[in-house]
C-alpha cells in the first residue's frame, strides 16, 4: 500500500483527493486558500481535513524513512529475513515499528550482553530447545548467566510484549500515593493522595494532574499488574507440556516479566497516556481559542475601559467606535484599601474618581463600560453600577483581563503606544478585545488568555503550531480590512509573511488602498493569489473587493449578474437580495460552465457582502445592576458566558469576579464524555446555582433546569452504575 493509499484509508478519503491536495501543497498553496477557493478540486475538504492530510503525510514519510533505515541496518548485519521484512513493511506506526526492531537493536551493556560475551549463548540456545534438564547441562553459575540471555530474549519478543501490554491496558489501574514528607500546603493534589483509576476509564486531565504531581515530587504514581496471571499467560505461550526445563524456565520467565518487561511496558503505557492527554488538552485549548477569537464584536460602540487596581489605581481608557484611544487617566478610589476592607464612598479619592468618570461620560458619551475582572474588580463594579444609575442608557460588562499585562509589556504594545505607561496599555487592551476580539487577541500569546488546561505541561512546539493554525483559520474566515488591520492580524492572513506585510503597511500609510488590483503590483503572483481573497477594501472602487469573492472569479461573477439581469449598483438593495434568493445555482453552474461550489459561494457573498460571520454569535451580556456571591441562592437562574472549557466541565462568567463551575455531570441530562461536545467559549448559557462557598469564593452551577423532569437513566456498565459518576473531579484539577 502506498503512502497516499494509507492516508486515504486512515482519513476515510479518496486517493484522488489526497493526491490533489498534496500537489497543491507542493505548488505553495495554503490551507485557507485551498479550503475556500479550491472546493471543486478537493471535494469540499475543510481546513481541519486539509491539515490532517498535511500532518499524516509528514508522519507517513517519517515512518517510511525509519523503515528504510532499519532495513538497511538489518541487511548490513545479515539479520534480515523474509518474515522480518514483512513485519517491518506491515508496521503502521512508529511505535509498532520499534517493537518489531527491538530484538535487533544495538543494546547498551546488560546482564544478557555480558553473558553472551562470556560465551553462554550456546548454553542458552540449548536450554531453550527444552529437550534437556538444565541441571544436567551446566552448573548453577552458568545457568544463571544463560538465564539472563533467555530473559532478555523473552522480553524482546514483540508478540509477548503485545500480549502483556493488552492485558494491562484492559485489566489494570493507575494508582497514586502521597510521598512521605511531601509538601502540598494548599491541598492541590488532595484527591490523589490515595487514588486509583482503571486504565480503560482514565480521563486525560487526571493523567496530566498525576504527571504534574509526580514531577513536583508530591505523589508516587504506578500502574498495577497481576504478575501471577501474566506469568501463567507467558508460560502457556512458551513452555512445552512436558518440558524438562519447566522449573528453570518458569523462574526465567518471571525474571523477564518482573525485571524487564513490566517496567518498560508500563513506561510505554504511561508515555502513550501522556501523549493522548497532551493531544486532548491541545485540542481543547485550540477549540477554546477558536471560539474566543470568533466571539461577536461590539461594533460601533464608544467604550470606557476600566482596569481595576488598589495601590496603583484604576487605569481608564476611552475608546472611539473604531478603537482609537480618545483619552487615558488613572484614578485611585481604593488607594488605601485591602481587598477585605470596606469602600469609603465619602473619601476624597473615591469622590474624585466618580467626578472624573462623570466628566468623561459627559464629554465622550460612551455606551458601554468594560470592567476588568482582576484585583479590585468587585469594588469597581460597585462604583460603576452606582454611578450608572444616573445614566440609564449606559450598560456595563465584566471583561477578561487575561493576557492584558503580557501584551502591555510587549514590544508590540511599545510600538503601538510608545508614550503610554504599561498600565494604561492594559486598559486599552481590555476594552479593545470587547470591540473586536479577533483583532486584539491576535496580539497576545494564546497561553496567557486563561482558556487552556495544563498548557505549560504539553509539548510547546505542538501547542504553538496548533494554536497558530486555529488563529489562521479564524482570521481567514472573517477576512481583514487591508487599510486598518494591524501587522499582528495580517501575519495570519493566508500567504502573507513579514516582508509582504511591511510592504503593505508602508504603502497604505502613504495612500490607502482603493482597489485589490493595487496589491497585485506590490506582491508576487503567488502571494497575491493566496492572500487577496481574504483582504477586504471597504468603500473601495469595486464593491466585490469587500467580499470573499476571489478576483480570479470577478469575470465569472459579472457573467452571473448579467445572466440574472442584476447590477452591482443595486448590491445593497432588498430587491437585489430577493432576486439572488430565487437563482438556481445548479442551472447557473451549467450555463456558465463553472462548478457548483464556486457559483454557490458567489451567490452567498453577493447576498451578504462584507458579512462578518461573528455577527451570528452570541453577543456579550450587558448589565445594569450588580450581583455579589452572597446574593446567590440555590436554584437561582442566571445568564452567563462560557469563559473556559476543560476536561471536567466549564467555567461560566455570571458577572462576578469569580467564575462559576458547571461540572461535566451537570452540563446536560445525558452522559457527556467531552464538554466541548456541549459548550464552547463565548457561548451564552442559562445556568442555575447549585451551591456556593463564600469563604473559598467557589460557585457550583448546573445547566440542567432543576424544575425539568429528570429522564430515566439506564445503567451503562456491569455494576449498574452510570458512568457519569466516574467523572467526579475536584476543581483543583485545573
N, C-alpha and C positions, 0 to 999 in steps of 0.2 A: 504494500500500500504506500502510495506517495505521500509526501508531507501535505500537499493540498487535499488529498482524499482524507487524510487523518483529521485535518482542521474541519473539513466539511462535515465529517461524521461526528466530531466532538461538539460542534456548534449547531448541528441539525440544519445545515445549509447545503446548497448545491455547489458542486465543484466549480461550475462556471461563475458563480457569484464570487467565490474566493479568488479565482484567477483574475477576474476583472478588477477587484479591489486591490489586489497585490500589484497589478500592473499600474494602477493609478498612484499607489504609494510610491512606486519606483519612479514615476514621472514627476513626483513632487507635490501631488495633490494632498490637501489636508483633510482631516476627518470632517470638520464642519462643512467644508465645500462639497465633499462627496455626498454627505447626508442630505444637504439642501438642494444641490443642483445637478446631481447625477443619479436620481432615483430610478430612472428608466433602466440604466445600465446595471444597477446593483439589485434591482427588485425591491427598492424602497427600504434598504437597510438603514437603521438609525445610528446615532453616534455611538451608543454603547455596543452595538453589534460590530461596528467597524473597529472599535478599539479592541474588542475581544479577538477579532481576526488578527490585528496587528500584534497583540501580545502572544497569542497562540503560535503565530508564525515565528516569532523570535524564540519562543520556548522549544518548538519542534526543531528549529535549526540548531539550537544548543544541544538538544538531545541527540541529533544525528552526528554532530561534531564529536560528542563524547563517545558515541558508539564506534565511530571511525577510529578514535584514539585508542579505545580499549582493544578493538580487533587488531590493530597494528601491534600493540604490546604483546598480545597473546600469540600472534603469528611469529614474532621475533623470538619468543620463549618456547616456540613449538608446542604450545599447550592448546591450540585451537582445534576443537573437534566439530564435527557436523552438528551434534546436539547442542554444544555450547554456542555456536554461531547462531543457530536457530533461536535459542533462548534470548540472546542479545538482540537479534532482529525483532523479536516479538515484544520486547520491553516497551511499555507505553509511557513510562515516567522515568525521570532521572533516579528517583529513589529505588524503583524496581530494578533498574539497570545496575545500580551499585550493589544491590543484593546479589544479583547474578555474578557480578565480578568479584565479590568479597573473597571467595576462597583463593583467588589467584593474585590478589594484591600483594605488593611488596610490604611485608609486615615489619613493624618495629620489633625490637628484641622481646620475645615472650618465652615462657617456660617451654612451649612447644618448639619454637625455633632453636632454642638451646639444646633440647633433647635430640632434635634432628641433626644438629651439628655434631653431637656426640656419637651419632651412629645408631640411634634407637629406632629409626624409621622402619627398617625391615621387620623388627620385632612387632611394632605396632600393626603393620600390614598383616603379619601372620596371625596375630590375635584377632584382628577384625574379620578374618575368614570364619571364625567361630567353629573351628574343627578340633581345637586342642584346648586342654585345660591350661590356662596361663601359668599355673604354678609349675607345670612340667617343662615350660619353655625357658623360664628365667627366674632370677632371684627377686626379692621384694623391691630393692632399689631400682632395678632395671624395669620392673613392671610399673613402678611409679613414673618413670620417665616416659615409657610407652603410653601411659595413661594421659599424660599432658598432651601428647600428639593427637591421640584419639579424641580427647575432649574438645580440642580446637577444631578438629575435622568435623565433629558433630555440630559444634556451634556455628560453623561457617556454611552449613548446608541451607540453601535458600528455602527448600520445601519445608524443612523442620522449623526454621525461624518463622515462616509464614503461619504454620500451624499454631505455634506458641503465641505469636502476636494476635492472631484472630481469637484465640481462646481468651486472652487477657482483655482485649477490647470488648468482648461480648459479656464477660462474666465478672470482671474485677472493678475496683473502685479506686478513686484517688482520695487520699486522706491527708490531714494536716494536724499537727500538734504545736502548741506554743513552745518555743525553746526555753529552757531553764534560764532564768535571769534576763530574758528578753524584755526590752523596754517598749511599751506601746501605751504611753500615758493618756492618749485621747481615745483609746479603745477602738482604733480604726479597723483592726482586724479581729475584733472580739468574736465575730460569728465563725471564725475559722480556728479558734483555739483547740477545739475538738470537733473536727469536721470530716465528713465522709460523703462522697457523691459518686454514684456509678458512672463509669466512663461513657456509657451509652446515653446518659441523660445529663451531661455536664455542660451548662451554659458557658458561652465564651467569656462573659465578664468575670465568671468565677476563676477561669483559667488565668486571666490577666491579674486578678486580685491575688491569687496564690503565688504567681510568679513574682509579683512585686514584693509581697511579704517575705518570701523566701530570699529575695535579693537583699532586703533590708535586715535579714538575719532575725526575723521575728518568729517565723514558722519553719518547721521541718515538714517537707512535703514528700509523699511517697505514693507509689502505686502498689496495691495489694497483689498477691499471687499465691495460688494454691499449688505449692511445689509438688506435693504428692500426686495430685491429679495430672499435672503436666508431665511428671516423670513417667507415670503409667502410660500416657499417650506416646511419649518418645520410645519407651521400651517396646510397646506394641508395634511400633513402626520399624524398629531397628533390630530387635532380638529374634533369633530363630527359636522355634518352640522348645527344642531340646538342646539348646546351646551349652556346651561345656564351659563357655566363658561367661555365663549369665551373671553369676555373683560379682565377678570382677567388672563386667561391663555396666552393670546396674550402678555401681559406685562411680564409674567413669561418666555415665550419663548424668547422674546427679551433680557431679562436679561441673560438667559442661553447662548444665542448666543454671545452677546457682552462681557459679563464679563468672561465667562468660555470657550466656545467652540473656538471662533476665536483666542484668544491669544495662546491657546495650539496647535491648528491645524496649525497656522502659524509658531509656533516654530518647529513643526514636519516637515512641508514642508521645512523650511529653513535648518533643520538638514539633511533631505534627499537630498536636493540640494547640500549641502556641502559635504555629503558623496559621491555622484556621481561625484562631481567635483574633490574630492580627488582621487577617483579611476581613473578618466580620466587623471589627472595630473601624477599620479604614473605610469600609463600605458605608457603615453608619455615619461616620464623620462626613463623608462626601455627600450623602443624601441630605444631612442636616445643612451643609453648606449650600447645596443647590437650592433648597427651599428658602434659605435665608437670603441668598442673592436674588432670588426671583420674587421676593416679598413686594407687595404693592407699594409704590412710592406715593407720598402725599404731594402731588404736583400743585404748583401754583399757590402755595401757602407761604405767607411771610411767617417766620418762625422764631420764637425766642428759645434758645437752648440754655439750659441751666445745669451746670456741672457742680454738684454739691460738695461741700467740704467744711471742716471745722476750723482748724488753726489757719490754714491757707486761704480760707474764704470760699465763697461760691463764685465760680467763673461764669460769666454771662456772655453770650454771643447772639447778636441779632442778625438773622439771615434773610435776604430777599427771596422772592418767589423762585428765583433761579439759582439760589445757593450762594450768592455773593455776600461777603461779610459787610454789613452796614455799620456795625459798632461792636465793641467789646468793652467789658469792665469787670471789676471784681468787687463783691460786697461781702460783709462779714457779720451776718445775722446771728451766727452761732460761735463767735470768736472764742469765748471763754467757757465753752461747754464741753463736757464729756458726753459720750453717747447715751449715758444713763441720766443726764441732767435734764431738768425741765427748761423749756424755751422761755426766756423772759421777753414777752412781746412788747414790753414798755422800754426796753433798753435802747440806748442811743443807736447802737449798731443795727439792731433789728429794725427800728423805725427808719433809719437811713436806707437800709436795703429795700424796704417797702416803697419809700419815696422814689428811689432811683428806678425801680421796676415800673412803677406807675408812670413816671416821666417817659420811659421808653415806650410803654404801651400807647400813650397819647401821641408820641412822636412818630412811631413806626407802624402802628396798627397791626400787630401780629394776630393771627387767628388761632395759633396753637402754641402751647408752651411744652417743651420736652424737658423732663427732669431725669437726670442720670440716676441709675439705681445703685450707686455706690454709697460711700460714707456720707452720713447726714441726709440721705435721700428722704427718710420719713419726715424729718423736721422741715425739709424744703417743701415737701408735698403739703404739709400743714400750712406753711406760709403762703404758697401759691393758691391752694384751694380757698383759703380765707380771702386772699386778695381778689381772686376772680369772681367773688360774689357780686362785686360792683361791675363786672364785665361779662354779662351772660352770653355774649357771642363768642367768647374765647374758651376753648377746651384745653385740657392738658393730658399728657400721657407719660408713663414711665418708660424711658428708653434704656437700652443696654449700654453700659459703659465698657463692656469687654473689648479690649484691644485699643481703646482710645488713648491710653497712656503710652502704649507701644508706638502707635502712629505718631503721636505728638512729639516724641523724642527722635523720630526717624529723620534720615537725610531728606526724604521726600517732603516731610512737613516743613523742614527748614527751608527748602527751595520754594514751597508754596507760600509760606508766611515767615519770611526772614526777620521781620520787625516785631513779631509777636512772641511772648514767652511761651514755654511749653504748656503751661496750664490753660492758657486761652485757646491754644490749638486744639486741645482735647474737647473743649466745649463746642468748637466748630464741628469737629468730627461727630460728636453725639447728635447734633442737630441735623447735619447733612445726611447721615445714614437713615434718617426718617424721611427726608425729602426725596432721596434717591439711593436706596440701599446698595444697589449694584455698583454705581459709580464710586461710592465712598468706600465700601467694604473691600474692593479690589486693592486698595492701598494698604491693607492690613494683613499681616501674616495670619492665615486662617486658624493656626493653632492658638492664637490669642483671643479668639472670638467666643470661647466658652461653650462650644457646641459639640465637643468631641467626648470621647471616653478613652482614658488611658493613652492619649495621643503621644505622650512622651515615651511610652513603652514600646511602641510599634516601630518597625523599620522606617527610618525617617525619609530615605530616598523614595521608597514605595509610597509613603504618605504624601510627600510633596508632589510626585507625579500624578497621583490620583486626584489631589485637590486642585492642581493646575488644570487637569482635564475637566473637572467639574466647573471651574471658573470659566474656562474657554467655552464650554458648552452653553453656559448661561449668557455670557456676553454676546455670543454669536446668535443665539436665539432671539435676543432682544434687539441687537443692532446698536450702533453708536452714532451719535451726531459728530461728524467729522470735524466740525468747526469748534466744538466745545469739549469734546472728550479729552480727559487727562491722558498723559502718556501711560499711566498705570492701567487705564482702561484699554487703550489702543494696543497694549502689549498682548492682550488676549484675543485680539481680532485675528481671524484666520489669515495666515501667510505673512503677517507683519512682524518684523524684527526691529531691534533698536535703531539701526541706520535708517530704515524707511520711516520709522516713527519720527525721528529727528527731522527728516526732510519735510514731513507733513506739517509738524508743529511750526517749523521755521517759515514754510510757505504761507500757512494760514494766518500767521502773525502779521504778515505783510499785506496779503489780500485774502480774505475769507473765500472759501470755495463756493462757487455758484453752480457748478456742473461736475458730475462724476468724470466726464471726459478730461477735465483738467488734471486729474490724478494719473491718467494714462501716460502723460509726458513725464511725470515725476517718478513713477515706479517701473520696475521691469515688467515685461509682459506676463510672466508667471505670477509675480506678486500681485499685480493688478487683477488678474483673473481670479486668484484665490481669495482676495480680500474685498473687492469692490462691492459685492452683493451685500456685505454686512456693514457698509459705511453709508450713512444717510446724510442727505443735504436737505435741511428744512427750508422751505420758501425759496427754493432754487429755481433755475430756469426751466428745468424739466420736472414735472410732477412725479415721474417714475423714479427720480433719484431719491425720493423719500419713501420708497417701498423696498420690499425684499426681492423684487424682480431684478435679475441679473442683466446688465447691459447687453450680454450676448442674446438675450431674449426680447430686447426692445422692438426689433423689427417684427418678430412674431406677435408681440403684444399689439402693435399698431395694426397688423393684419387682422387680428382677432376683433379689435374695436371696429375696424372697417366692416368686417363680416356681420357684426352685431349692430351696425349703424349707430355707433356711440362715439362720443368725442371726449378727449381728456379735459376739455374746458368745462365739462359738466361733472368732473370726477367726484366732487363732494356733495352732489345733489342727491336727493332721495330717489328721484326718477332713474338716475344712473344706477343706484344700488338695486332698485326694483327690476330693472332690465337685466342686470347681471344675474340676479337670482333665478331668472327664467331660462338662462342659457343651458344648453345641453353639452356638457364637457366632452362626452364621448363623440358626439357628432362633430364638434368643432375640431377635435384631435384628428379625426379622419379627414375632414375638409382641408385643414391647414397642414396636413401631413406632419403632424407632431405627435408627441406622446401624451398620454392622459395625465401623467403626474405633473408635467410642466404646465399644461393647459389649466388643470385644477388649481395649481399654486398661483398662476397669474390671475385667475378669476378671484381667488380669495384675497390676494393683495390689492387688486383694484377695488374690491368691495369695501375694504377697510385699510386704506393707505396710511402708512405710518402707525398702524395699530401696535400698541405695546402689549405683549402677551401678559405682562404683570398686572394689567388693569383688571384681569379676570380673577385675580387672587383676593383673599380676604383683606379688607382694609384694617389698619391698626385700630384698636379700641380706644376711643377718646372718652375722657372722664370729665365730670363736672363736680362730683362730690369727693369724699375721701373715705378710705376704709383702713382700719387697723386690724392686726391679727387678733386683738382682744375682741373685736366686733364680730368675729366669725362664730357661727354656731353650727352644730351638727345638722346636716341636711340642707344648709343654705345653698341656694342655686346662684351660680356666678358665671360670668363670661370671662374667658381668658385666652391668652395667646400661647401656643406651644413654643417654649423657649429652647428646649433641648430634648432630644430623644436618645435614650440609652438602651442597653440590653434589658434592663429591668423595669423600664417604664418611661414616663415623660414628665418633664418639669414644665409647669404652666405658670405664666405670669398673670396673676389676677389683680395686678395693680398695687401690690405691696412690695416692700423691699425684698421680701423672701418669696421665692417661687414655691408653689405647692407641687407635691409629687403625686402623680397618678400611677400607682403600681401597675405592672403588666397585667395582674389579675383583675384590675378594675377598669381596664380600657373599654371592654365591651362584654356582652353576655355569653361569649363563646371563647374557647381556648385560643390564646394568641402565643405563637412561638417567637414572633419578631414584632416589636412595637411599630417598626417602620411600615408594616402592612396596614396599620390602622390610623396612624397620625404622622404629621411631619412638622418641622419647624415653621413657624409663621402662621400655622393654621389656627383659626378662631374656633374654640370649642366651648360647649356648655359643661360645667363641672359642678359637683356637689361636695360640700365639706364632709369628710368622714370624722376627723378629729384634729385637734391642734395641740402642740406642745409649746406653750408660750416661752418657757424658760430656755429651751433649745431652739426656738424660732423655727419649728418644723410644722408643716401643714400637709395633712394627708387628704387627698381628693379622690373622687371617683367620677368617671364619665358615664356610669350606669345610673339611670334615673331611679332613685330609691322607691318612687311610687309606682314604677312599672312592674307588671307581673314577672316573676322570675321563671324563665323557661326550664323545663325539666332537663336535667343533665344526666347522660348515661355514663357509667364508668368507662375509662379508656384503657385500663390495664388490668392485669390478672388479679390484683389485690382489691379491685373495685374502687380504687381511689382516682379522683380526677387529676390529670397531670398538671392542672393549673397550680396545685398545691406545691409542686416541685419548683415553682418559680419564686418562692419566697426568698427575698434577699434584702439586706439592710441598705438603707440609703447611702451608708458609708462606702458601698461598693463602687461609687462613682470614681 
